[in-house]
C-alpha cells in the first residue's frame, strides 16, 4: 500500500492539472537533447542550389570550342523546308498554293483566268500587283482593282406592222392604197466591252475612286417590203446593213468621304453614265453625259441623287450614243430621295423632281434623211419647251403582296402649240402600278397604267403626258407587241409614230431617241394580267395579256380630219420563255412571241387592203456575259 502511493499521487496531479513544478519535483529528470548542427548561409550575391533569386543572372560556363579541321559547315536555315510561302498581299494567300488543287479550300481559286464563275483577277477579285502597274498610270498603292466585262447581245426579230405606202413610188407595180405589205425582219448583233479601275475594296464600303469606259459596237440588218421605210430616198433598197460604235459609259467617280462608321457616304460622278428616274424606267432611263452627286445616310436607309444632264445625240439605226456630234440643246435636271421602310416596313419610297429644258428651236434630220425636229404635225414650226415632273414611287412588299407604283404630275410651258401656233401651258398626269402575289414557284401579276391625253387640242393648254426617255420594265416589257414595236401614224402626219419602240406611251413623236417630247397626244390606258412561272431553276415562262386604249382621241381626230375614232387599241397577248443553262446570268436565252388583236380604234386608223386582221412579233435574244 505504501509502495503504490507515489504513483497514485502523480496520476491525480496529471488529471487535476497540477503546476509544472509539482509534476517535475516528482518525475525523474529526462535525458538532455543533442545541440543542432550549425547551417552555413550563402555569401552575399550567391544563391542556394536549385533556386534562383529574381534579377540575379548566374555566371555561364565557359563556351566549348571545337576545333575540327576539315569539317563541313551546317546548311543555312533557308535550305530547310518551311510552311511559309512569300506572297505579295493577302488576296493571293490561297492563290500561292496553285496549281496544287488537292486542297479543298483553294479549289475556287485555281482556275483559268478566262473562267468568270470563280475568283478571277479580271473580275476584280484580286488587286493589281504593285510591281505590274506602269509608272505612267495615275494609280498608286496596293488596293487597285481591274475589272473587265464583255457582253454579246444577239437579236433576231421577224414582225409585221401597219406600213404606209409611199405616194411617189411603190415596190410592186399597180399597187395602190395607204398601207402596203408590213412584214419585216430585224437582225442585230451588239458587242459591249467595259473596263474599270477601282481603288479600294468595295465589299464593305464605296470605292475611293473609279474610272470606267464602256464601248458598244452594233451591226444591224433590216429588210422591209416597201420603199421609203428605211430611207427618205425612194431609190434606196428595201434592205439595209449598218454599223456603229457608241460610247455608253465614260466617267470618273470620286468618293468625297464617309459620314459614319457604317460607311454612309457622299460621291461625285462626272461623265457618260446611267441615269434612271424611277424604279421601272417610266420617265427617264438612259446613259447620258452629266454630273451626279449621290450618297446615303442613316445606315443606307436614306439615299439621294442630284444630277444635271446634257443629252447626247443618238445614232439613228442603233440607238447608241454618238459622241462625234455636238450634244443636243436638251437638258435634264433632277433630284430624288429614297427612304427605306417607309411608309411601312418592307416598302421603299422615292420622291423626285425633274426638269426637262429643251431649246432645239431649229430643223434636224436623222441619218436616214427623215426630218425629226420639229415633228411633222400641225403647222410644222419649230418649238421649244420646259417640262417639270413631280413624282412619287413606291416599291416593296405589302404583307404577302409585292407592289410597285409610280405617279407623276406634269407642269410646264410650250412655246408653240401644234394646233394653235401659240404659246401654251403644259399639264399632264401619269400613274402606273403592278401588284403581284407569290405562290411557291409562281408569281401572278396585275398591271394598270394611265397617261393623260389632250382632250382640247385647240385651246392653250396641252394635257397629254409624255416622258423624256422612257424604257419601261412593265406589263411584259419588250415582250409585249405594243411596247416592243413602233406604230407609224399614217394619214395624219409624216415620219410620226403613234407609239415608240420599247415604249408604252402614245405620244405622236418623231423619234424617242432623237425627237422632242410632244404634249399634244391621245394618252394611254393599259390593264394587264400576267405571270412569272419558274418551271425549273433554269427555265422561266412569262405569259402576259394586256388591254389597251387611247385615253382620248381628240388629237387623232383633228389630225386625221375624222369625226369619230374609237378609243380601243386592242388585245396584246405575249409569252416569253427564258432559259439560263447554268442558272446564272452569264448565259441567258429568250424566245418570245406576241400578237396584237386590233380593237375598233386601231382598225379605224390602220385598215388596209391586205386583209391583215392581226399583227405579230417574234423575238429571239441571246445574251452572253463575261
CORPE-V954814 format. One record per residue. N is the residue number from 1. RES is the residue in one small letter. SS is DSSP state (hx for helix, st for strand, lp for the rest). Layout:
n = [N:N]
res = [RES:RES]
ss = [SS:SS]
This chain:
n = [1:2:3:4:5:6:7:8:9:10:11:12:13:14:15:16:17:18:19:20:21:22:23:24:25:26:27:28:29:30:31:32:33:34:35:36:37:38:39:40:41:42:43:44:45:46:47:48:49:50:51:52:53:54:55:56:57:58:59:60:61:62:63:64:65:66:67:68:69:70:71:72:73:74:75:76:77:78:79:80:81:82:83:84:85:86:87:88:89:90:91:92:93:94:95:96:97:98:99:100:101:102:103:104:105:106:107:108:109:110:111:112:113:114:115:116:117:118:119:120:121:122:123:124:125:126:127:128:129:130:131:132:133:134:135:136:137:138:139:140:141:142:143:144:145:146:147:148:149:150:151:152:153:154:155:156:157:158:159:160:161:162:163:164:165:166:167:168:169:170:171:172:173:174:175:176:177:178:179:180:181:182:183:184:185:186:187:188:189:190:191:192:193:194:195:196:197:198:199:200:201:202:203:204:205:206:207:208:209:210:211:212:213:214:215:216:217:218:219:220:221:222:223:224:225:226:227:228:229:230:231:232:233:234:235:236:237:238:239:240:241:242:243:244:245:246:247:248:249:250:251:252:253:254:255:256:257:258:259:260:261:262:263:264:265:266:267:268:269:270:271:272:273:274:275:276:277:278:279:280:281:282:283:284:285:286:287:288:289:290:291:292:293:294:295:296:297:298:299:300:301:302:303:304:305:306:307:308:309:310:311:312:313:314:315:316:317:318:319:320:321:322:323:324:325:326:327:328:329:330:331:332:333:334:335:336:337:338:339:340:341:342:343:344:345:346:347:348:349:350:351:352:353:354:355:356:357:358:359:360:361:362:363:364:365:366:367:368:369:370:371:372:373:374:375:376:377:378:379:380:381:382:383:384:385:386:387:388:389:390:391:392:393:394:395:396:397:398:399:400:401:402:403:404:405:406:407:408:409:410:411:412:413:414:415:416:417:418:419:420:421:422:423:424:425:426:427:428:429:430:431:432:433:434:435:436:437:438:439:440:441:442:443:444:445:446:447:448:449:450:451:452:453:454:455:456:457:458:459:460:461:462:463:464:465:466:467:468:469:470:471:472:473:474:475:476:477:478:479:480:481:482:483:484:485:486:487:488:489:490:491:492:493:494:495:496:497:498:499:500:501:502:503:504:505:506:507:508:509:510:511:512:513:514:515:516:517:518:519:520:521:522:523:524:525:526:527:528:529:530:531:532:533:534:535:536:537:538:539:540:541:542:543:544:545:546:547:548:549:550:551:552:553:554:555:556:557:558:559:560:561:562:563:564:565:566:567:568:569:570:571:572:573:574:575:576:577:578:579:580:581:582:583:584:585:586:587:588:589:590:591:592:593:594:595:596:597:598:599:600:601:602:603:604:605:606:607:608:609:610:611:612:613:614:615:616:617:618:619:620:621:622:623:624:625:626]
res = [x:x:x:x:x:x:x:x:x:x:x:x:x:x:x:x:x:x:x:x:x:x:x:x:x:x:x:x:x:x:x:x:x:x:x:x:x:x:x:x:x:x:x:x:x:x:x:x:x:x:x:x:x:x:x:x:x:x:x:x:x:x:x:x:x:x:x:x:x:x:x:x:x:x:x:x:x:x:x:x:x:x:x:x:x:x:x:x:x:x:x:x:x:x:x:x:x:x:x:x:x:x:x:x:x:x:x:x:x:x:x:x:x:x:x:x:x:x:x:x:x:x:x:x:x:x:x:x:x:x:x:x:x:x:x:x:x:x:x:x:x:x:x:x:x:x:x:x:x:x:x:x:x:x:x:x:x:x:x:x:x:x:x:x:x:x:x:x:x:x:x:x:x:x:x:x:x:x:x:x:x:x:x:x:x:x:x:x:x:x:x:x:x:x:x:x:x:x:x:x:x:x:x:x:x:x:x:x:x:x:x:x:x:x:x:x:x:x:x:x:x:x:x:x:x:x:x:x:x:x:x:x:x:x:x:x:x:x:x:x:x:x:x:x:x:x:x:x:x:x:x:x:x:x:x:x:x:x:x:x:x:x:x:x:x:x:x:x:x:x:x:x:x:x:x:x:x:x:x:x:x:x:x:x:x:x:x:x:x:x:x:x:x:x:x:x:x:x:x:x:x:x:x:x:x:x:x:x:x:x:x:x:x:x:x:x:x:x:x:x:x:x:x:x:x:x:x:x:x:x:x:x:x:x:x:x:x:x:x:x:x:x:x:x:x:x:x:x:x:x:x:x:x:x:x:x:x:x:x:x:x:x:x:x:x:x:x:x:x:x:x:x:x:x:x:x:x:x:x:x:x:x:x:x:x:x:x:x:x:x:x:x:x:x:x:x:x:x:x:x:x:x:x:x:x:x:x:x:x:x:x:x:x:x:x:x:x:x:x:x:x:x:x:x:x:x:x:x:x:x:x:x:x:x:x:x:x:x:x:x:x:x:x:x:x:x:x:x:x:x:x:x:x:x:x:x:x:x:x:x:x:x:x:x:x:x:x:x:x:x:x:x:x:x:x:x:x:x:x:x:x:x:x:x:x:x:x:x:x:x:x:x:x:x:x:x:x:x:x:x:x:x:x:x:x:x:x:x:x:x:x:x:x:x:x:x:x:x:x:x:x:x:x:x:x:x:x:x:x:x:x:x:x:x:x:x:x:x:x:x:x:x:x:x:x:x:x:x:x:x:x:x:x:x:x:x:x:x:x:x:x:x:x:x:x:x:x:x:x:x:x:x:x:x:x:x:x:x:x:x:x:x:x:x:x:x:x:x:x:x:x:x:x:x:x:x:x:x:x:x:x:x:x:x:x:x:x:x:x:x:x:x:x:x:x:x:x:x:x:x:x:x:x:x:x:x]
ss = [lp:lp:lp:lp:hx:hx:hx:hx:hx:hx:hx:hx:hx:hx:hx:hx:lp:lp:lp:hx:hx:hx:hx:hx:hx:hx:lp:lp:lp:lp:lp:lp:lp:lp:lp:lp:lp:lp:lp:lp:lp:lp:lp:lp:lp:lp:lp:lp:lp:lp:lp:lp:lp:lp:lp:lp:lp:lp:lp:lp:lp:lp:lp:lp:lp:lp:lp:lp:lp:lp:lp:lp:lp:lp:lp:lp:hx:hx:hx:lp:lp:lp:lp:lp:lp:lp:lp:lp:lp:hx:hx:hx:lp:lp:hx:hx:hx:lp:lp:lp:lp:lp:lp:hx:hx:hx:lp:lp:lp:lp:lp:lp:lp:lp:lp:lp:lp:lp:lp:lp:lp:lp:st:lp:lp:lp:lp:lp:lp:hx:hx:hx:lp:lp:lp:lp:lp:lp:lp:lp:lp:lp:lp:st:st:st:st:st:st:st:st:st:st:st:st:st:st:st:st:st:lp:lp:lp:st:lp:lp:lp:lp:lp:lp:lp:lp:lp:lp:lp:lp:lp:lp:st:lp:lp:lp:st:st:st:st:st:st:st:st:st:st:st:st:st:st:st:st:st:lp:lp:lp:lp:lp:lp:lp:lp:lp:st:st:st:st:st:st:st:st:st:st:st:st:st:st:st:lp:lp:lp:lp:lp:lp:lp:lp:lp:lp:lp:lp:lp:lp:lp:st:st:st:st:st:st:st:st:st:st:st:st:st:st:st:st:st:st:st:st:lp:lp:lp:lp:lp:lp:st:st:st:st:st:st:st:st:st:st:st:st:lp:lp:lp:lp:lp:lp:lp:st:st:st:st:st:st:st:st:st:st:st:st:st:st:lp:lp:lp:lp:st:st:st:st:st:st:st:st:st:lp:lp:st:st:lp:lp:lp:lp:lp:lp:st:st:lp:lp:lp:lp:lp:lp:lp:st:st:st:st:st:st:st:st:st:st:st:lp:lp:lp:lp:lp:lp:st:st:st:st:st:st:st:st:st:st:st:st:lp:lp:lp:lp:lp:st:st:lp:lp:lp:lp:lp:st:st:st:lp:lp:st:lp:lp:lp:lp:lp:lp:lp:lp:st:st:st:st:st:st:st:st:st:st:st:st:st:st:lp:lp:st:st:st:st:st:st:st:st:st:st:st:st:st:st:lp:lp:lp:lp:lp:lp:lp:lp:lp:st:st:st:st:st:st:st:st:st:st:st:st:st:st:st:st:lp:lp:st:st:st:st:st:st:st:st:st:st:lp:lp:lp:lp:lp:lp:lp:lp:lp:st:st:lp:lp:lp:lp:lp:lp:st:lp:lp:lp:lp:lp:lp:lp:hx:hx:hx:lp:hx:hx:hx:hx:lp:lp:st:st:lp:lp:lp:lp:lp:st:lp:lp:st:st:st:lp:lp:lp:lp:lp:lp:st:st:st:st:lp:lp:lp:lp:lp:lp:lp:lp:lp:lp:lp:lp:lp:lp:st:st:st:st:st:st:st:st:st:st:st:st:st:lp:lp:st:st:st:st:st:st:st:st:st:st:st:lp:lp:lp:lp:hx:hx:hx:hx:hx:hx:hx:lp:lp:lp:lp:lp:lp:lp:st:st:st:st:st:st:st:st:st:st:st:st:lp:lp:lp:lp:lp:lp:lp:st:st:st:st:st:st:st:st:st:st:st:st:lp:hx:hx:hx:hx:hx:hx:hx:lp:lp:lp:lp:lp:lp:lp:st:st:st:st:st:st:st:st:st:st:st:st:lp]
